């Protein structure tokens, strides 16, 4: 059982002494399970090894060679340079490493190693530059696994192979929790064979079969989690059957709201409103993910859902991750709903304006007390807030719909806490509110299926009419940067606004990046001298932030130098140009979000990315942003560059980061198969009482706290 291996310290493996165990702990290998799930990152076919004499210029080659000499020095610009002379018996080759001074210690004279790289030439001598290196030790198999290593551990790749072989030999046959009928139907090898073949395959076909089985196990655990979560929520739910079509004589707030909008809904928005309306009409609480690109109109769709609750006599809550975003939502919602009224027999005329309130940690105590009372009494119809909505003091008269924006910034428990506010109604007659979670960071469809399988998914794949696509340019040279600043001046002269985004608030000795405070001072005295330049960052007080944003909207500030505090929710239609300093320091999703702060009207808009592109991955990110404005396409690029575990790590899994399952490499059929198996197993055994070993694995990989909730009977 994997749970048993998770309890055995890695030092129990022969040849892993205290010193080696300490080194392994630095890369999160503490137990035998950690060791055997430290999978090879790639494999080398020793039968396809080249020899130095036969290598061709410009081609990638793998050679096994001996180090004959080592030389370390500094270049004129201070970079570390290590030069090796290696020989395989057929010829000599220079191997050069930049900024890798530790290679001199790793590869002393006499070392035999595999070098994989592209052959080039320098001063007439053939060489590899920064090749992949593996110390092969005495491994002589046809297919050699190459393990992820870290220079700081001082552990060679071949040592992993020896340790894993020893661990698997002593572990013996591993218990396989997947019923044989499913292994046969899906043509999956047994678990013991899979672990053996992933570490020591006899062929690449066998290695792929092993990967497929172990990847399926990863996906099955995740699918069991989300299916169990959904079953628990459905079993224990006490929902509200909302009146999507109001009774005769009652106000139709949704129709009134949509009718007074200055623009028509897109077809995608109409489809989303219909899907959400169908959910709200059911007795079972809605659990839906609304994802759409920047500017696709998610807020309007969310307001339609909230208004369904209000027109039925309930309340709505919209939670945002930051105060700036909550304040922006509040101002926008209050303006959009300013003409709507709701019945109130206590008022003259029998009605009153629909009441919208804002609650954050900065709300003054007296105002907070009045707001709490209004929520309990039902006189506040909609509340927009941050984590402050989760405090014990917040109680609702009847919470009907909850909307959570930028949901990936909230944990599962926070989502559940806000939903629980519905049951904890002030009148004692509470029910589970319907839940709509939103994200403007598009998630690839397969990834959403894996990690948000407990939610139905609605996509807004259409931008409102009249929006002009943002023209994005990567400023690669000083001339490009000068052209960008000229564009900023031209746009400001035309009465528009500009953003300049920096990665830091203040300068740092440790991080070489542009600071917002320093950039503002520089721009005021150089390329943007004479313009009215403001500064916005997260360390300012809420009132100061809002004051600065209002001055920017009004045009008193023409250029706003800011940090990523403007990443989401900031809506200034007059802003038509953005400059992002050190753009290579940001991820694709963040740059796409930042870019979405311009192009929010029918005016042509620009986004300039200033970066030297210090790595091939950074160049690919910037080129992708130049190429497309499609957030879903960018999400696929991001998935390809970073992998699933990094992108979706916000699910806060214990050990489960999808080490083998690849949502970007054709594993979608495995995702669907894992979902089918999970639903079948749980239909027969909802709490996995008859499969305790599988239940233990879910606890192990999902995490004890969450599994305790999922697996309670």
C-alpha positions as CSV (number, residue, x, y, z in Angstrom):
1,X,0.0,0.0,0.0
2,X,1.2,3.5,-0.8
3,X,0.1,4.7,2.6
4,X,2.5,2.2,4.3
5,X,5.4,3.5,2.1
6,X,4.4,7.1,3.1
7,X,5.1,6.2,6.7
8,X,8.6,4.7,6.1
9,X,11.5,7.3,6.3
10,X,13.7,7.3,3.2
11,X,16.7,6.7,5.3
12,X,15.5,3.1,5.7
13,X,16.6,2.5,2.1
14,X,20.2,1.1,2.0
15,X,22.9,3.6,1.0
16,X,20.7,6.5,2.1
17,X,22.5,7.7,5.2
18,X,21.8,10.7,7.4
19,X,23.6,13.1,5.1
20,X,21.9,11.8,2.0
21,X,18.5,11.9,3.7
22,X,19.1,15.6,4.7
23,X,19.9,16.4,1.1
24,X,16.8,14.6,-0.2
25,X,14.6,16.5,2.3
26,X,15.6,19.7,0.5
27,X,13.8,18.5,-2.6
28,X,10.8,17.2,-0.5
29,X,11.8,13.5,-0.5
30,X,11.3,12.4,3.0
31,X,9.6,9.0,2.7
32,X,9.9,6.0,0.6
33,X,6.7,7.0,-1.2
34,X,8.3,10.4,-2.0
35,X,11.3,8.5,-3.5
36,X,9.4,6.1,-5.8
37,X,7.1,8.9,-7.0
38,X,10.2,11.0,-7.9
39,X,9.8,10.0,-11.5
40,X,12.4,10.3,-14.3
41,X,12.0,13.5,-16.3
42,X,13.1,11.9,-19.5
43,X,14.9,8.8,-20.8
44,X,18.0,8.3,-23.0
45,X,18.2,5.5,-25.5
46,X,21.8,4.4,-25.2
47,X,21.6,2.5,-28.5
48,X,21.2,5.9,-30.3
49,X,24.3,7.5,-28.7
50,X,26.4,9.5,-31.1
51,X,30.2,9.6,-31.2
52,X,32.0,13.0,-31.3
53,X,33.6,12.3,-34.7
54,X,30.2,11.6,-36.3
55,X,28.2,14.6,-35.0
56,X,26.9,17.2,-37.4
57,X,26.9,21.0,-36.9
58,X,23.6,22.4,-35.8
59,X,22.1,19.0,-34.8
60,X,21.3,17.9,-31.3
61,X,23.3,14.9,-30.2
62,X,23.9,12.7,-27.1
63,X,27.5,11.7,-26.4
64,X,29.1,9.7,-23.6
65,X,32.5,11.2,-22.9
66,X,35.3,11.6,-20.3
67,X,36.3,14.9,-18.9
68,X,40.0,15.6,-19.8
69,X,40.4,19.2,-18.5
70,X,38.4,21.8,-16.5
71,X,38.9,25.6,-16.6
72,X,36.9,28.2,-14.6
73,X,37.1,32.0,-15.1
74,X,35.0,35.2,-15.3
75,X,34.1,36.9,-18.5
76,X,34.6,40.6,-19.0
77,X,31.1,41.3,-17.9
78,X,31.5,39.3,-14.7
79,X,29.7,36.1,-15.7
80,X,31.0,32.7,-14.5
81,X,32.4,30.6,-17.3
82,X,33.4,26.9,-17.0
83,X,35.1,25.3,-20.0
84,X,35.6,21.5,-20.3
85,X,37.5,19.4,-22.8
86,X,35.9,16.1,-23.2
87,X,36.8,13.0,-25.3
88,X,34.9,9.8,-26.3
89,X,37.8,8.1,-28.0
90,X,36.6,9.2,-31.5
91,X,37.3,12.9,-31.0
92,X,37.5,15.8,-28.6
93,X,34.8,18.4,-27.9
94,X,34.7,21.7,-25.9
95,X,31.8,22.0,-23.5
96,X,31.0,25.5,-22.2
97,X,28.8,26.5,-19.3
98,X,27.8,30.1,-18.6
99,X,26.6,31.1,-15.1
100,X,27.0,27.6,-13.8
101,X,30.2,27.8,-11.7
102,X,29.2,24.6,-9.8
103,X,29.8,22.5,-13.0
104,X,33.5,22.6,-12.2
105,X,32.8,20.7,-8.9
106,X,30.3,18.4,-10.5
107,X,32.6,17.4,-13.5
108,X,36.2,17.1,-12.3
109,X,38.8,15.5,-14.6
110,X,38.2,11.8,-15.1
111,X,34.4,12.1,-14.8
112,X,32.4,10.1,-17.3
113,X,29.0,11.7,-18.2
114,X,26.4,12.0,-20.9
115,X,26.2,15.4,-22.6
116,X,23.1,16.3,-24.7
117,X,23.1,19.5,-26.7
118,X,23.3,21.2,-30.1
119,X,26.7,21.2,-31.8
120,X,28.0,24.7,-32.7
121,X,31.4,26.2,-33.3
122,X,33.4,28.9,-31.6
123,X,36.7,30.2,-33.0
124,X,36.9,27.1,-35.3
125,X,36.4,24.6,-32.5
126,X,33.4,22.4,-32.1
127,X,31.5,22.8,-28.8
128,X,28.3,22.3,-26.8
129,X,27.0,25.4,-24.9
130,X,25.1,24.8,-21.6
131,X,24.2,21.1,-22.5
132,X,22.1,18.8,-20.4
133,X,24.4,16.7,-18.3
134,X,23.8,13.4,-16.6
135,X,26.3,11.4,-14.5
136,X,25.4,7.9,-15.5
137,X,27.5,5.9,-13.1
138,X,27.5,2.3,-14.0
139,X,24.1,2.1,-15.6
140,X,24.4,0.1,-18.8
141,X,20.8,-0.6,-19.7
142,X,19.5,0.3,-23.1
143,X,17.1,2.9,-21.8
144,X,18.5,5.1,-19.0
145,X,16.1,7.1,-16.8
146,X,17.2,10.7,-16.2
147,X,16.0,12.0,-12.8
148,X,15.3,15.6,-11.8
149,X,18.2,16.7,-9.6
150,X,19.3,19.9,-7.9
151,X,22.8,21.2,-7.6
152,X,22.3,22.1,-4.0
153,X,21.7,18.4,-3.0
154,X,24.9,17.1,-4.5
155,X,23.1,13.9,-5.5
156,X,23.8,12.4,-8.9
157,X,21.0,11.1,-11.1
158,X,22.3,7.6,-11.1
159,X,22.0,7.4,-7.3
160,X,18.2,7.8,-7.6
161,X,18.0,4.8,-9.9
162,X,19.9,2.6,-7.3
163,X,17.7,3.8,-4.4
164,X,14.4,3.4,-6.3
165,X,15.4,-0.1,-7.4
166,X,16.3,-1.1,-3.8
167,X,13.0,0.5,-2.5
168,X,10.8,-1.3,-5.0
169,X,12.6,-4.6,-4.5
170,X,12.1,-4.5,-0.7
171,X,8.5,-3.2,-1.0
172,X,7.5,-6.3,-3.0
173,X,4.1,-6.5,-4.6
174,X,2.1,-3.3,-4.2
175,X,-1.6,-3.4,-3.4
176,X,-3.7,-2.4,-6.4
177,X,-6.9,-0.6,-5.4
178,X,-8.3,-0.5,-8.9
179,X,-10.6,-3.4,-9.5
180,X,-9.4,-5.9,-12.1
181,X,-12.5,-5.3,-14.3
182,X,-11.5,-1.7,-14.7
183,X,-7.9,-2.6,-15.4
184,X,-9.1,-5.0,-18.1
185,X,-11.6,-2.6,-19.7
186,X,-9.1,0.3,-19.8
187,X,-6.1,-1.9,-20.7
188,X,-4.1,-0.7,-17.7
189,X,-1.1,-2.6,-16.3
190,X,-1.1,-3.5,-12.6
191,X,0.4,-1.0,-10.2
192,X,3.5,-3.1,-9.2
193,X,4.5,-3.5,-12.9
194,X,3.8,0.1,-13.5
195,X,6.2,1.4,-10.8
196,X,8.9,-1.0,-12.0
197,X,8.5,0.0,-15.7
198,X,8.4,3.7,-15.1
199,X,11.8,3.6,-13.4
200,X,13.5,0.8,-15.4
201,X,11.6,0.3,-18.7
202,X,12.7,-2.3,-21.2
203,X,11.2,-0.3,-24.0
204,X,9.7,3.1,-24.6
205,X,6.3,1.4,-25.3
206,X,6.5,-0.2,-21.8
207,X,7.5,3.1,-20.3
208,X,4.4,4.8,-21.8
209,X,2.1,2.1,-20.6
210,X,3.5,2.5,-17.1
211,X,3.1,6.3,-17.3
212,X,-0.5,5.9,-18.5
213,X,-1.4,3.6,-15.5
214,X,0.2,5.9,-12.9
215,X,-1.2,9.0,-14.5
216,X,-4.6,7.4,-14.3
217,X,-4.2,6.8,-10.6
218,X,-3.4,10.5,-10.1
219,X,-6.5,11.5,-12.1
220,X,-8.7,9.0,-10.3
221,X,-7.8,10.3,-6.9
222,X,-8.7,13.8,-8.0
223,X,-12.0,12.7,-9.7
224,X,-12.9,10.8,-6.5
225,X,-12.4,14.0,-4.6
226,X,-14.6,16.1,-6.8
227,X,-17.4,13.5,-7.2
228,X,-17.5,12.9,-3.5
229,X,-17.6,16.6,-2.8
230,X,-20.5,17.0,-5.2
231,X,-22.3,14.0,-3.7
232,X,-21.9,15.3,-0.1
233,X,-23.1,18.8,-1.1
234,X,-26.1,17.3,-2.9
235,X,-27.0,14.9,-0.1
236,X,-26.8,17.5,2.6
237,X,-28.2,20.5,0.7
238,X,-31.3,22.4,1.6
239,X,-31.8,24.6,-1.5
240,X,-34.0,27.4,-2.6
241,X,-36.3,27.0,-5.7
242,X,-36.0,30.6,-7.0
243,X,-38.8,32.2,-9.0
244,X,-36.9,33.0,-12.2
245,X,-40.1,34.3,-13.8
246,X,-41.7,36.5,-11.1
247,X,-45.3,36.1,-10.1
248,X,-47.9,38.5,-11.6
249,X,-47.5,41.9,-10.0
250,X,-44.0,41.3,-8.7
251,X,-41.1,43.2,-10.3
252,X,-39.0,41.5,-12.9
253,X,-35.6,42.9,-11.8
254,X,-33.6,41.0,-14.4
255,X,-35.7,42.3,-17.3
256,X,-35.6,45.8,-15.9
257,X,-31.9,45.6,-15.4
258,X,-31.1,44.2,-18.9
259,X,-33.5,46.7,-20.5
260,X,-31.8,49.8,-19.1
261,X,-28.2,48.6,-20.0
262,X,-26.6,50.9,-22.6
263,X,-25.6,47.9,-24.7
264,X,-27.3,44.6,-25.7
265,X,-26.2,41.3,-24.1
266,X,-23.9,39.1,-26.3
267,X,-25.2,35.7,-27.4
268,X,-22.8,34.2,-24.9
269,X,-24.1,36.3,-22.1
270,X,-27.7,35.4,-23.0
271,X,-26.8,31.7,-23.0
272,X,-25.1,32.0,-19.6
273,X,-28.1,33.8,-18.1
274,X,-30.4,31.0,-19.4
275,X,-28.1,28.3,-18.0
276,X,-27.9,30.0,-14.6
277,X,-31.6,30.7,-14.6
278,X,-32.3,27.0,-15.1
279,X,-30.1,26.1,-12.2
280,X,-31.8,28.7,-9.9
281,X,-35.2,27.3,-10.7
282,X,-34.2,23.9,-9.2
283,X,-34.4,22.9,-5.6
284,X,-30.8,21.7,-5.7
285,X,-28.4,24.5,-5.0
286,X,-26.4,25.7,-8.1
287,X,-22.7,25.1,-8.2
288,X,-21.4,26.7,-11.4
289,X,-18.1,28.1,-12.6
290,X,-18.5,31.1,-15.0
291,X,-15.3,31.7,-16.8
292,X,-14.7,34.3,-19.5
293,X,-12.0,36.3,-21.0
294,X,-11.1,39.8,-19.8
295,X,-13.9,42.1,-20.7
296,X,-16.4,39.4,-21.7
297,X,-19.1,40.7,-19.4
298,X,-19.1,38.3,-16.4
299,X,-20.2,40.9,-14.0
300,X,-23.5,41.6,-15.9
301,X,-24.2,37.9,-15.9
302,X,-23.5,37.6,-12.2
303,X,-25.8,40.5,-11.5
304,X,-28.6,38.8,-13.3
305,X,-28.2,35.8,-10.9
306,X,-28.1,38.1,-7.9
307,X,-31.3,39.9,-9.0
308,X,-33.2,36.6,-9.3
309,X,-32.5,36.1,-5.6
310,X,-33.6,39.7,-4.7
311,X,-36.8,39.6,-6.7
312,X,-37.8,36.5,-4.8
313,X,-37.3,38.2,-1.4
314,X,-33.8,36.9,-0.8
315,X,-30.4,38.6,-0.6
316,X,-27.2,38.3,-2.7
317,X,-23.5,38.5,-1.8
318,X,-20.5,39.1,-4.1
319,X,-17.1,38.4,-2.6
320,X,-13.8,39.6,-4.2
321,X,-10.2,38.8,-3.2
322,X,-8.9,42.4,-2.7
323,X,-10.3,45.7,-1.4
324,X,-9.5,47.4,-4.7
325,X,-11.5,44.9,-6.7
326,X,-14.4,44.9,-4.1
327,X,-14.5,48.7,-4.2
328,X,-14.5,48.7,-8.0
329,X,-17.3,46.1,-8.1
330,X,-19.3,48.1,-5.5
331,X,-19.1,51.3,-7.5
332,X,-20.0,49.5,-10.8
333,X,-22.9,47.5,-9.3
334,X,-24.3,50.6,-7.5
335,X,-24.3,52.5,-10.7
336,X,-25.8,49.7,-12.9
337,X,-28.6,49.1,-10.4
338,X,-29.3,52.7,-9.4
339,X,-32.7,52.8,-11.1
340,X,-34.1,49.5,-9.7
341,X,-36.7,49.4,-6.9
342,X,-37.9,46.5,-4.8
343,X,-41.2,46.1,-2.9
344,X,-41.3,47.4,0.7
345,X,-44.6,47.8,2.5
346,X,-43.0,49.9,5.2
347,X,-42.3,52.7,2.8
348,X,-44.7,55.2,1.3
349,X,-45.6,54.0,-2.1
350,X,-44.8,50.4,-1.2
351,X,-41.3,50.3,-2.7
352,X,-37.7,51.6,-2.1
353,X,-34.5,51.7,-4.2
354,X,-32.6,48.4,-4.3
355,X,-29.9,48.6,-1.5
356,X,-26.3,47.8,-2.3
357,X,-23.6,47.9,0.4
358,X,-19.8,47.5,0.7
359,X,-18.1,45.6,3.5
360,X,-14.3,45.3,3.8
361,X,-11.9,45.3,6.7
362,X,-11.6,49.1,6.3
363,X,-15.3,49.7,6.8
364,X,-15.6,52.1,9.8
365,X,-17.0,50.4,13.0
366,X,-20.2,52.5,13.1
367,X,-21.0,51.9,9.4
368,X,-20.1,48.2,9.8
369,X,-22.6,47.9,12.7
370,X,-25.4,49.5,10.6
371,X,-24.5,47.2,7.7
372,X,-24.6,44.1,9.9
373,X,-28.0,45.1,11.2
374,X,-29.3,45.8,7.6
375,X,-28.2,42.3,6.5
376,X,-29.9,40.7,9.5
377,X,-33.1,42.7,8.9
378,X,-33.1,42.2,5.1
379,X,-33.0,45.9,4.3
380,X,-29.7,45.4,2.5
381,X,-30.4,43.5,-0.7
382,X,-26.9,43.0,-2.1
383,X,-23.6,43.2,-0.3
384,X,-20.2,43.4,-2.0
385,X,-17.2,42.6,0.1
386,X,-13.9,40.9,0.8
387,X,-13.0,38.2,3.3
388,X,-14.8,40.5,5.8
389,X,-18.0,38.8,4.7
390,X,-16.7,35.6,6.3
391,X,-16.7,36.9,9.9
392,X,-19.0,35.5,12.5
393,X,-20.8,38.9,12.9
394,X,-22.1,38.8,9.4
395,X,-25.6,37.1,9.3
396,X,-28.2,37.4,6.6
397,X,-32.0,37.5,6.7
398,X,-32.1,35.1,3.7
399,X,-29.0,34.6,1.6
400,X,-30.1,33.3,-1.8
401,X,-27.2,33.6,-4.2
402,X,-23.4,33.9,-3.6
403,X,-21.0,35.1,-6.3
404,X,-17.3,34.6,-5.8
405,X,-15.0,36.5,-8.1
406,X,-11.5,35.4,-9.0
407,X,-12.4,32.2,-7.2
408,X,-8.9,30.7,-7.6
409,X,-7.7,33.1,-4.9
410,X,-10.0,31.6,-2.3
411,X,-9.7,28.3,-0.6
412,X,-12.4,25.6,-0.5
413,X,-13.1,26.4,3.2
414,X,-13.7,30.1,2.5
415,X,-16.1,29.2,-0.3
416,X,-18.0,26.9,2.2
417,X,-18.0,29.4,5.0
418,X,-19.8,32.0,2.8
419,X,-22.3,29.4,1.6
420,X,-22.9,28.4,5.3
421,X,-24.2,31.9,5.9
422,X,-27.4,30.9,4.1
423,X,-28.2,28.2,6.6
424,X,-27.3,30.5,9.5
425,X,-30.2,32.9,8.6
426,X,-31.3,35.4,11.1
427,X,-34.9,34.1,11.0
428,X,-33.7,30.5,11.6
429,X,-35.2,29.3,8.3
430,X,-32.0,29.3,6.3
431,X,-31.1,27.3,3.3
432,X,-28.1,26.7,1.1
433,X,-27.6,29.6,-1.3
434,X,-26.8,29.0,-5.0
435,X,-23.2,29.5,-5.8
436,X,-21.6,31.1,-8.8
437,X,-17.8,31.3,-8.9
438,X,-16.1,33.4,-11.6
439,X,-12.7,33.6,-13.1
440,X,-11.2,35.9,-15.7
441,X,-8.2,33.6,-15.9
442,X,-9.4,31.1,-18.5
443,X,-8.7,27.5,-17.5
444,X,-8.2,25.0,-20.3
445,X,-11.3,22.8,-20.7
446,X,-9.6,19.6,-19.6
447,X,-8.0,21.2,-16.6
448,X,-11.4,22.6,-15.5
449,X,-12.8,19.1,-15.9
450,X,-10.2,17.7,-13.5
451,X,-10.0,20.4,-10.8
452,X,-13.5,21.9,-10.9
453,X,-15.5,18.7,-11.7
454,X,-17.8,19.5,-8.7
455,X,-18.9,22.6,-10.7
456,X,-20.9,23.0,-13.9
457,X,-18.9,25.1,-16.3
458,X,-20.2,28.0,-18.4
459,X,-17.9,29.8,-20.7
460,X,-18.3,33.4,-22.1
461,X,-16.4,33.1,-25.3
462,X,-17.5,36.3,-26.9
463,X,-16.6,40.0,-26.3
464,X,-19.3,42.7,-26.2
465,X,-19.8,44.6,-29.5
466,X,-17.7,47.8,-29.9
467,X,-14.6,46.5,-28.1
468,X,-11.4,47.0,-30.1
469,X,-8.7,44.3,-29.7
470,X,-5.7,45.5,-27.8
471,X,-2.6,45.8,-30.0
472,X,0.3,44.2,-28.1
473,X,4.0,44.8,-28.9
474,X,7.1,43.4,-27.3
475,X,9.5,46.3,-27.0
476,X,12.8,44.5,-27.6
477,X,15.1,47.5,-28.3
478,X,15.7,51.0,-26.9
479,X,14.1,52.3,-30.2
480,X,11.0,50.2,-29.5
481,X,10.8,51.7,-26.0
482,X,11.1,55.2,-27.3
483,X,8.2,54.5,-29.8
484,X,6.1,53.3,-26.9
485,X,6.7,56.4,-24.8
486,X,5.8,58.5,-27.9
487,X,2.5,56.6,-28.1
488,X,1.8,57.4,-24.4
489,X,2.3,61.1,-25.1
490,X,0.1,61.0,-28.2
491,X,-2.7,59.2,-26.4
492,X,-2.6,61.6,-23.4
493,X,-2.6,64.5,-25.8
494,X,-5.8,63.1,-27.3
495,X,-7.4,63.2,-23.9
496,X,-6.9,59.5,-23.1
497,X,-5.1,57.8,-20.1
498,X,-2.1,55.5,-19.7
499,X,-0.9,52.9,-17.3
500,X,2.7,52.1,-16.5
501,X,3.0,48.8,-14.5
502,X,6.0,47.9,-12.4
503,X,6.7,44.6,-10.5
504,X,7.9,46.3,-7.3
505,X,6.6,49.1,-5.0
506,X,10.0,50.2,-3.8
507,X,13.5,49.5,-5.0
508,X,15.2,46.3,-3.7
509,X,18.8,45.3,-3.3
510,X,17.8,41.6,-3.7
511,X,15.5,41.9,-6.8
512,X,16.7,43.6,-9.9
513,X,13.4,45.0,-11.2
514,X,11.7,48.3,-11.8
515,X,9.9,49.9,-8.8
516,X,6.8,52.0,-9.1
517,X,8.1,54.8,-6.9
518,X,11.4,55.0,-8.8
519,X,9.7,54.8,-12.2
520,X,7.3,57.6,-11.4
521,X,10.2,59.9,-10.4
522,X,12.1,58.9,-13.6
523,X,9.2,59.4,-15.9
524,X,8.4,62.8,-14.4
525,X,12.0,64.0,-15.1
526,X,12.6,62.3,-18.5
527,X,10.4,60.8,-21.2
528,X,7.0,61.9,-19.7
529,X,8.1,65.2,-18.2
530,X,5.2,67.7,-18.1
531,X,2.5,65.1,-17.8
532,X,0.4,64.6,-14.6
533,X,1.6,61.3,-13.2
534,X,0.1,59.4,-10.3
535,X,1.2,56.4,-8.2
536,X,-1.0,53.5,-7.0
537,X,0.1,50.4,-5.0
538,X,-1.3,48.0,-2.5
539,X,0.4,49.6,0.5
540,X,-1.7,52.7,0.3
541,X,-4.8,53.2,2.4
542,X,-8.1,52.3,0.8
543,X,-9.4,55.9,0.8
544,X,-6.1,57.0,-0.8
545,X,-6.4,54.3,-3.5
546,X,-9.9,55.2,-4.4
547,X,-9.0,58.9,-4.4
548,X,-6.2,58.3,-6.9
549,X,-8.4,56.1,-9.1
550,X,-11.1,58.8,-9.2
551,X,-8.6,61.4,-10.2
552,X,-7.4,59.0,-12.9
553,X,-10.9,58.5,-14.2
554,X,-11.6,62.3,-14.1
555,X,-8.3,63.0,-16.0
556,X,-6.6,64.9,-13.2
557,X,-4.0,62.1,-13.4
558,X,-3.0,61.3,-17.0
559,X,-0.5,58.5,-16.4
560,X,-0.9,56.1,-13.6
561,X,2.2,54.3,-12.4
562,X,1.1,51.2,-10.6
563,X,1.9,47.7,-9.3
564,X,-0.3,44.7,-10.1
565,X,-2.9,46.1,-7.7
566,X,-4.7,47.1,-11.0
567,X,-4.6,43.6,-12.3
568,X,-8.3,42.9,-12.0
569,X,-11.5,44.9,-11.7
570,X,-10.2,48.3,-12.6
571,X,-12.4,49.8,-15.4
572,X,-11.4,53.1,-16.9
573,X,-12.7,53.3,-20.5
574,X,-10.5,56.3,-21.3
575,X,-7.3,54.2,-20.7
576,X,-6.0,53.3,-24.1
577,X,-2.3,52.5,-23.6
578,X,-0.3,50.5,-21.1
579,X,3.5,50.0,-20.6
580,X,4.6,46.9,-18.6
581,X,8.1,47.2,-17.2
582,X,10.1,44.0,-16.8
583,X,7.3,42.0,-18.5
584,X,9.4,38.8,-18.4
585,X,8.9,38.7,-14.6
586,X,5.1,38.2,-15.0
587,X,3.2,35.1,-16.1
588,X,1.0,34.9,-19.1
589,X,-2.2,35.0,-17.1
590,X,-1.1,38.0,-15.2
591,X,0.0,39.9,-18.3
592,X,-3.2,39.1,-20.0
593,X,-5.2,40.4,-17.0
594,X,-3.1,43.6,-16.9
595,X,-3.6,44.1,-20.6
596,X,-7.3,43.9,-20.0
597,X,-7.2,47.3,-18.2
598,X,-7.0,48.9,-21.7
599,X,-9.2,48.3,-24.7
600,X,-12.4,48.8,-22.6
601,X,-14.1,51.0,-25.2
602,X,-14.3,51.4,-28.9
603,X,-11.0,53.3,-29.0
604,X,-7.9,51.6,-30.4
605,X,-5.6,50.6,-27.6
606,X,-2.0,49.4,-27.1
607,X,0.0,47.4,-24.6
608,X,3.8,47.5,-24.7
609,X,5.8,44.8,-23.0
610,X,9.3,46.0,-22.0
611,X,11.6,43.0,-21.4
612,X,15.0,41.6,-22.4
613,X,13.5,38.1,-22.3
614,X,16.1,36.4,-20.1
615,X,15.0,32.8,-21.0
616,X,13.4,30.9,-23.9
617,X,10.2,30.5,-21.8
618,X,9.9,34.2,-21.2
619,X,10.3,34.8,-24.9
620,X,7.6,32.3,-25.7
621,X,5.2,34.0,-23.2
622,X,5.8,37.5,-24.7
623,X,5.5,36.2,-28.3
624,X,2.2,34.5,-27.4
625,X,0.8,37.8,-26.0
626,X,1.9,39.6,-29.1
627,X,0.2,36.9,-31.3
628,X,-3.2,36.7,-29.7
629,X,-5.8,38.3,-27.4
630,X,-7.6,35.0,-26.9
631,X,-7.4,34.1,-23.2
632,X,-8.3,30.5,-23.8
633,X,-5.5,30.1,-26.3
634,X,-3.1,31.8,-23.9
635,X,-4.2,29.4,-21.1
636,X,-3.2,26.5,-23.3
637,X,0.2,28.1,-24.0
638,X,0.6,28.6,-20.2
639,X,-0.3,25.0,-19.6
640,X,2.3,23.9,-22.1
641,X,5.0,26.1,-20.5
642,X,4.4,25.7,-16.8
643,X,2.5,22.4,-16.5
644,X,-0.6,21.6,-14.5
645,X,0.8,21.5,-11.0
646,X,2.0,25.1,-11.1
647,X,-1.1,26.5,-12.7
648,X,-3.6,24.7,-10.6
649,X,-1.6,24.5,-7.4
650,X,-4.2,26.9,-5.8
651,X,-6.3,23.8,-5.1
652,X,-3.7,23.3,-2.3
653,X,-3.3,19.5,-2.6
654,X,-1.1,17.7,-0.2
655,X,1.1,15.6,-2.5
656,X,-1.0,15.6,-5.7
657,X,0.5,17.9,-8.3
658,X,-0.1,15.7,-11.3
659,X,3.5,14.4,-11.7
660,X,2.7,12.2,-14.7
661,X,-0.8,13.1,-15.9
662,X,-0.4,15.7,-18.7
663,X,-3.5,17.7,-19.6
664,X,-1.5,19.2,-22.4
665,X,-0.1,16.0,-23.8
666,X,-3.2,14.1,-24.8
667,X,-4.4,12.7,-21.5
668,X,-8.0,14.0,-21.9
669,X,-9.3,10.4,-22.6
670,X,-7.7,9.4,-19.2
671,X,-9.5,12.3,-17.5
672,X,-12.8,11.1,-18.9
673,X,-12.1,7.5,-18.0
674,X,-11.1,8.5,-14.4
675,X,-14.3,10.4,-14.0
676,X,-16.4,7.4,-15.3
677,X,-14.6,5.0,-12.9
678,X,-15.0,7.5,-9.9
679,X,-18.7,7.9,-10.5
680,X,-19.2,4.1,-10.9
681,X,-17.2,3.3,-7.7
682,X,-19.0,5.9,-5.6
683,X,-22.5,4.9,-7.0
684,X,-21.8,1.5,-5.5
685,X,-20.0,2.6,-2.4
686,X,-20.6,6.3,-1.6
687,X,-18.2,6.5,1.3
688,X,-15.6,4.0,0.0
689,X,-16.3,1.8,3.0
690,X,-15.7,-1.3,0.9
691,X,-12.5,0.1,-0.5
692,X,-10.6,1.4,2.6
693,X,-7.2,1.3,0.9
694,X,-8.5,3.6,-1.9
695,X,-10.1,5.9,0.7
696,X,-6.7,6.0,2.5
697,X,-5.0,7.1,-0.7
698,X,-7.5,9.9,-1.2
699,X,-6.7,11.1,2.3
700,X,-3.0,10.8,1.6
701,X,-2.9,12.7,-1.6
702,X,-5.8,15.1,-1.1
703,X,-4.9,16.1,2.4
704,X,-6.3,15.0,5.8
705,X,-8.5,18.0,6.5
706,X,-10.3,18.0,3.2
707,X,-10.5,14.3,3.1
708,X,-12.2,14.2,6.5
709,X,-15.0,16.3,5.0
710,X,-15.2,14.3,1.8
711,X,-15.1,10.9,3.4
712,X,-17.5,11.4,6.3
713,X,-20.3,8.9,6.2
